């Protein structure tokens, strides 16, 4: 009987120590997981400083060597730099920064981070057709129009067919 009580008591103590060990491991795991959200918060803080902006304006300066583009917007001049990820498009055609000329109207999408503007996309707008050219064409086309043809004489009335066909 003493042996049985000793065996049962040792088993109870062994299960008690095992339960305490598992509880300590589970308490340590949330502490490690708490460190991960702290890292995410730091990344989110850095991402919060990045501001995405867009401006549609006329190009005032292009420096293809330095990969910079300056446009005159409503709120003043905006200078952006281009990198390898910057896409320059004219309609559906892919272009380079060297294809952008002073005076072109562009839409620039860029990110502002740490005081630097980095272009993500530059869209070159199609140049509107000049109004003067259209007016000249219309003036030239007016005299070249053919004179109106005289009105045709009314057709003779159709004869009635006989009743017997």
C-alpha positions as CSV (number, residue, x, y, z in Angstrom):
1,X,0.0,0.0,0.0
2,X,2.8,2.4,0.8
3,X,4.4,1.6,-2.6
4,X,1.1,2.5,-4.4
5,X,0.7,5.8,-2.6
6,X,4.4,6.6,-3.4
7,X,3.9,5.9,-7.1
8,X,0.6,7.9,-7.3
9,X,2.2,10.8,-5.5
10,X,5.2,10.8,-7.8
11,X,3.0,10.7,-10.9
12,X,0.9,13.7,-9.6
13,X,4.1,15.7,-8.9
14,X,5.5,14.8,-12.4
15,X,2.2,16.1,-14.1
16,X,2.3,19.2,-12.0
17,X,5.9,20.1,-13.1
18,X,5.0,19.4,-16.7
19,X,1.9,21.7,-16.5
20,X,4.1,24.5,-15.1
21,X,6.7,24.0,-17.8
22,X,4.0,24.2,-20.6
23,X,2.5,27.3,-19.0
24,X,5.9,29.1,-19.0
25,X,6.4,28.3,-22.7
26,X,3.0,29.6,-23.6
27,X,3.7,32.8,-21.7
28,X,7.0,33.3,-23.5
29,X,5.4,32.9,-27.0
30,X,3.1,36.0,-26.7
31,X,6.2,38.1,-25.7
32,X,7.9,37.1,-28.9
33,X,4.7,37.9,-30.9
34,X,4.5,41.3,-29.2
35,X,7.9,42.2,-30.7
36,X,6.6,41.5,-34.2
37,X,3.8,44.2,-34.0
38,X,6.4,46.7,-32.7
39,X,8.5,46.1,-35.9
40,X,5.3,46.5,-38.0
41,X,4.6,49.8,-36.2
42,X,8.1,51.1,-37.1
43,X,7.5,50.1,-40.8
44,X,4.1,51.8,-40.7
45,X,5.6,54.9,-39.3
46,X,8.1,55.0,-42.2
47,X,5.3,54.4,-44.7
48,X,3.2,57.1,-43.2
49,X,5.9,59.7,-44.0
50,X,5.6,58.7,-47.7
51,X,3.0,60.8,-49.4
52,X,1.6,60.1,-52.8
53,X,0.8,63.1,-54.9
54,X,-0.1,64.1,-58.5
55,X,0.3,67.2,-60.5
56,X,-0.9,68.1,-64.0
57,X,1.1,71.1,-65.4
58,X,3.4,72.4,-68.1
59,X,7.1,71.3,-68.1
60,X,9.5,74.2,-67.4
61,X,12.8,72.2,-67.3
62,X,14.1,68.8,-68.1
63,X,17.5,67.5,-67.2
64,X,17.9,64.0,-68.7
65,X,21.4,63.6,-67.4
66,X,20.4,64.2,-63.8
67,X,17.0,62.5,-64.3
68,X,15.0,65.5,-63.1
69,X,11.8,67.2,-64.3
70,X,10.4,70.5,-63.2
71,X,6.8,71.4,-63.8
72,X,4.9,74.6,-63.1
73,X,1.8,73.7,-61.0
74,X,-1.0,75.7,-59.5
75,X,0.9,75.8,-56.1
76,X,4.3,76.6,-57.6
77,X,7.1,74.7,-59.3
78,X,7.5,71.0,-58.5
79,X,10.8,69.3,-59.2
80,X,10.8,65.5,-59.3
81,X,13.5,63.0,-59.9
82,X,13.1,59.9,-62.0
83,X,14.6,56.4,-61.3
84,X,14.6,53.0,-62.9
85,X,11.0,52.4,-61.8
86,X,9.6,55.6,-63.3
87,X,7.5,55.0,-66.4
88,X,7.1,57.7,-69.0
89,X,4.2,57.3,-71.3
90,X,2.7,59.2,-74.3
91,X,-0.7,57.7,-74.8
92,X,0.1,54.0,-75.1
93,X,3.6,54.5,-76.3
94,X,6.5,54.0,-73.8
95,X,9.0,56.9,-73.8
96,X,12.0,58.1,-71.9
97,X,12.6,61.2,-69.8
98,X,14.7,62.6,-72.8
99,X,11.5,62.6,-74.9
100,X,9.8,65.1,-72.6
101,X,10.3,68.6,-73.9
102,X,9.9,72.0,-72.3
103,X,6.3,73.3,-72.9
104,X,4.8,69.8,-72.9
105,X,1.7,69.3,-70.7
106,X,2.2,66.3,-68.4
107,X,0.6,64.5,-65.4
108,X,3.2,63.5,-62.9
109,X,2.4,61.0,-60.2
110,X,5.1,61.0,-57.5
111,X,5.9,60.2,-53.9
112,X,7.2,62.6,-51.4
113,X,9.5,61.1,-48.8
114,X,12.1,62.8,-46.6
115,X,11.8,66.0,-48.6
116,X,12.5,64.3,-51.9
117,X,10.0,63.9,-54.8
118,X,10.4,60.7,-56.8
119,X,8.3,60.3,-59.9
120,X,6.5,57.0,-60.3
121,X,4.7,57.8,-63.6
122,X,4.9,60.6,-66.1
123,X,2.1,60.9,-68.7
124,X,2.7,63.2,-71.6
125,X,-0.6,64.8,-72.8
126,X,-1.3,65.0,-76.6
127,X,-0.8,68.5,-77.9
128,X,-4.1,70.1,-78.9
129,X,-4.5,71.0,-82.6
130,X,-4.1,74.6,-83.4
131,X,-7.3,76.5,-84.0
132,X,-5.8,78.8,-86.6
133,X,-5.0,75.9,-88.9
134,X,-8.7,74.8,-88.9
135,X,-9.9,78.3,-89.7
136,X,-7.6,78.6,-92.7
137,X,-8.8,75.2,-94.0
138,X,-12.4,76.2,-93.7
139,X,-11.8,79.5,-95.5
140,X,-10.1,77.7,-98.4
141,X,-12.8,75.0,-98.6
142,X,-15.7,77.5,-98.9
143,X,-14.8,78.9,-102.4
144,X,-13.9,75.5,-103.7
145,X,-17.5,74.2,-103.1
146,X,-19.3,73.4,-106.3
147,X,-22.1,75.6,-107.5
148,X,-25.6,74.3,-106.8
149,X,-27.1,72.3,-109.6
150,X,-30.3,73.7,-111.2
151,X,-33.5,72.2,-109.9
152,X,-34.7,69.2,-111.9
153,X,-37.9,69.6,-113.9
154,X,-40.8,67.8,-112.2
155,X,-41.3,64.3,-113.6
156,X,-44.3,63.6,-115.9
157,X,-47.2,61.9,-114.1
158,X,-47.3,58.2,-114.6
159,X,-50.0,56.8,-116.9
160,X,-52.7,54.7,-115.5
161,X,-52.8,51.1,-116.6
162,X,-55.8,49.6,-118.2
163,X,-58.2,47.7,-116.0
164,X,-57.5,44.4,-117.7
165,X,-53.8,44.6,-117.3
